[in-house]
Amino acid sequence: MSKKIFINLPVSDLKISMDFYTAIGFNNNPAFSDETAACMVLTDEIYVMLLTHNKLHEFSQKPIIDAKTYIGAINSLSVDSIEEMNIIADAALKAGGTEPSPMQDYGFMQQRSFEDPDGHHWEVFYMDMSQVPG
């Protein structure tokens, strides 16, 4: 059985967050969604669970950070081309996300950053493995 990753993110408005993640290419799995959580699927291995604050507190009693003020994690997603990187980042901005820094070009890797409506930081990048310095 293949391994899967589930990124769990606290969100202040479930509908706004679902719309945002749909706009950047995720699909909702209604079997694992209700009024407190939404399972958003990117691939057979990558899922983002959008959880209301009350739902997240069922799993942890720690205070929820304000991701617009503090960084708690950087979620990174590799893609197959610079064009795909730009499509996702541009869709994020069009859907209400923000771009905290300009595109970075490291020669072998190009990267764009965006934050979702709750401030969760994402980096989408294309890496040309044939250009990685030896």
N, C-alpha and C positions, 0 to 999 in steps of 0.2 A: 504494500500500500504506500502511495506517495505521501510525503509530509506536506502539511498545509500550514500556512501562517494566518492567524487571525489578529489583526491590529484592532484593539478596543479603544475607542475615542469617546470621551465625554462631550456631549453637545448640548447647547442651550436651547436649540429649536430643531427638533427631529426632522420636520418637513423641509426646512431650509437646507439642512445638511444633506438629506436624501436627494434633493434637487441638485445640489452642488456636485455630489459624487456621481450622479447620473450624467450630468453634463460633461464630466471628464472621462466617461467611458465605463463606469461601473453599472451593474444591473442589480436590482433588488431581488433577493430570494425571500418571498413572502412566507415560506415555511418556517423561517427563523426570524420573523419580524412581527412586531405588534406596536401598540401605542407607546411603548417604552424603549424599544430597540429596533434597529434595522440592520439586517445582514446585507451588505453591499459586496458584490462579487466582481472581481476584475478578471481573474483566470481560475482555472480549476484548483490552483494552489494559493491564491491570494484573496483574502477577504478583509473587509473593514467592518467592524461591528460599531455602529453608531449607537451610543447609549445615553439616555437622559441621565441627568445627575443622580436622580433617585435610583435608577437602575444600577448605575455604577457603584453606588453605595451599598448595594446588596453583596458586592464582591470585595469591597475595601472601605474601611472607615476613614482612610487618610483624606485630608482636605484635597479638593480638586484644584489644580493650578489654573490660573488665568493664563492660557496659552498666548493671549495677545500681549501679555506683559513679560512672562517667563517662558524660557524654553525648557521643555521636559524631555523631548526626543526629536530627532530628525528622521522622518520616514523617507527612504530613498527607493526609487523605482527605476530599474534599467529598461531601456527601450531599444528597438532594432535600428533606429535611424535618427538623424538630427531632425528630419521632418516630423517624425512621430513625437519627439520631445517637444517641438514647437506647437504641434497640434494640441497636446495635452495641457501644456502651460498656458497657451492662449485661451483654451476653453475654460481653464480655471479662472483666469482673469475676467473673462466675459461673464462667468457665472457668479461673480462677486468676491472672488479671492483677491489677494494682494500679492505683489511681487517684492519681497523684502530686499532683494539684491539683484543686480543685473546678471545676464547670462555670463557664465565663466567658460573660457576656452583654455584647456590645459594641453592642447595639441592632440593628445591621444583620447581626450575625453571632453565633451561639452556638457554643460549642466545648467539647468534653469531651476529656480526656486519659486515656490508659491506657498501661501498660507490659506487654509480653508476659512469659512466664515467665523469659526471659533478660534482661529489663530494657530491651528496645528500646522507645523512646518513640514513641507514635502520638498524633496529634490527629485527631479526627473532628469535622467542623464543617458547619453549615448557614449559608449566606449568602443573605440576601434582597437581590438586586441592586437592587431598587427603593428600598431603604432606605440604600444606600451614600451617605455624605455627599459632596456635590458639591464 
